């Protein structure tokens, strides 16, 4: 599995936030259809965004570095861009970055 990090332009944030909420709710309730629907919409909205795919191990190291600086940090689908400057040099703390797991073999999001 890989994790795709995608910079969310401020103009798209109002469309992305409700879908992230829907995805989070679907995951928490085990609603597979809801997960698929929200994920598909998120991938469509972010398809042209600046993104990078990380191997799961690298993503875990990335989160561990964040937690080392801020032990109370909890990972979510949306991260402050300020946390992602090692991957996106032009992001700021006002920018948001979407992180979604993808199954590279299938080319699908999971």
C-alpha positions as MATLAB code, in Angstrom:
seq = 'XXXXXXXXXXXXXXXXXXXXXXXXXXXXXXXXXXXXXXXXXXXXXXXXXXXXXXXXXXXXXXXXXXXXXXXXXXXXXXXXXXXXXXXXXXXXXXXXXXXXXXXXXXXXXX';
ca = [
       0.000    0.000    0.000;
       1.059    3.570   -0.670;
      -0.171    6.878    0.686;
      -0.905    9.681   -1.744;
      -0.324   13.195   -0.423;
      -2.054   15.885   -2.498;
      -1.893   19.635   -2.005;
      -5.402   21.089   -1.792;
      -5.714   24.560   -3.318;
      -7.581   26.961   -1.042;
     -10.305   27.283   -3.696;
     -11.055   23.540   -3.432;
     -11.001   23.290    0.354;
     -14.732   24.012    0.760;
     -15.510   21.071   -1.544;
     -12.927   18.751    0.031;
     -13.753   19.199    3.743;
     -17.314   17.764    3.578;
     -16.046   14.772    1.589;
     -13.288   14.155    4.137;
     -15.935   14.291    6.875;
     -18.088   11.831    4.914;
     -15.093    9.529    4.405;
     -14.150    9.661    8.087;
     -17.751    8.895    9.118;
     -17.982    6.030    6.637;
     -14.700    4.540    7.876;
     -15.773    4.857   11.508;
     -19.119    3.172   10.826;
     -17.784    0.508    8.441;
     -19.866    1.844    5.535;
     -17.925    0.494    2.532;
     -20.221    2.111   -0.045;
     -19.853    5.459    1.716;
     -16.067    5.055    1.778;
     -15.994    4.264   -1.934;
     -18.268    7.192   -2.823;
     -16.365    9.761   -0.752;
     -13.002    8.460   -1.941;
     -14.051    8.540   -5.585;
     -15.246   12.129   -5.246;
     -12.044   13.145   -3.452;
      -9.883   11.566   -6.126;
     -11.846   13.349   -8.854;
     -11.524   16.752   -7.186;
      -7.806   16.288   -6.485;
      -6.823   14.515   -9.721;
      -4.964   17.510  -11.119;
      -3.396   18.582   -7.826;
       0.278   18.437   -6.981;
       0.765   15.034   -5.347;
       3.304   12.455   -4.291;
       2.889    8.751   -3.519;
       4.787    7.468   -0.484;
       5.485    3.873    0.440;
       3.639    3.042    3.647;
       6.920    2.712    5.568;
       8.049    6.200    4.554;
       4.635    7.610    5.451;
       4.891    6.010    8.905;
       8.359    7.565    9.393;
       6.950   10.928    8.297;
       4.169   10.687   10.903;
       6.654    9.534   13.559;
       8.746   12.678   12.943;
       5.657   14.832   13.391;
       4.714   13.001   16.593;
       8.260   13.372   17.941;
       7.826   17.149   17.713;
       4.185   17.103   18.819;
       3.222   13.973   20.818;
      -0.452   14.981   20.804;
      -0.628   14.991   16.991;
      -3.317   12.704   15.566;
      -3.219   11.832   11.905;
      -6.233   12.683    9.781;
      -7.038   12.773    6.089;
      -6.264   16.503    5.987;
      -2.935   17.785    7.270;
      -1.645   21.303    7.616;
       0.672   22.027    4.722;
       3.238   23.289    7.222;
       3.753   19.664    8.268;
       4.454   18.582    4.683;
       7.219   20.942    3.584;
       9.703   18.106    3.107;
       7.529   16.902    0.225;
       6.025   20.180   -0.986;
       8.403   23.112   -0.633;
       5.867   25.821   -1.473;
       3.117   24.860    0.975;
       2.361   26.916    4.052;
       0.481   26.310    7.280;
      -2.592   27.754    5.549;
      -2.408   25.124    2.822;
      -3.965   21.716    3.416;
      -2.671   18.368    2.209;
      -4.955   15.373    1.682;
      -3.565   11.940    2.503;
      -5.296    8.858    1.116;
      -4.159    5.236    1.052;
      -3.911    3.725   -2.422;
      -3.405    0.188   -3.618;
      -0.759    0.669   -6.286;
      -1.247   -2.839   -7.734;
      -4.862   -2.138   -8.520;
      -4.468    1.581   -9.135;
      -7.345    2.075   -6.730;
      -7.760    3.983   -3.529;
      -8.474    1.886   -0.474;
];
